[in-house]
């Protein structure tokens, strides 16, 4: 995981990280490495793996995640999406 949460990534960069041992997602133009969170995700790892390497903003919003969940997500942020 990168130490710089301002690192820039393209959708192509993120798309390469779509496996259980290397799982990145995009939410609201931020890039998260959720690999270490897969087994702890309350909705199960499969939900995250379905959108691994892609933008899952709509799915994230549709579930109605709490403020706590949004705050918890911050620790997995590795960068931002270049539009």
Buried (B, 14 or more C-beta within 10 A) or exposed (E): EEEEBEEEBEBEBBBEBBEEEEBBBBBEEBBBBBBEBBEEBEEEBEBBBEBBBBBBBEBBEEEEBEEEEEEEBEEBBBBBBEE
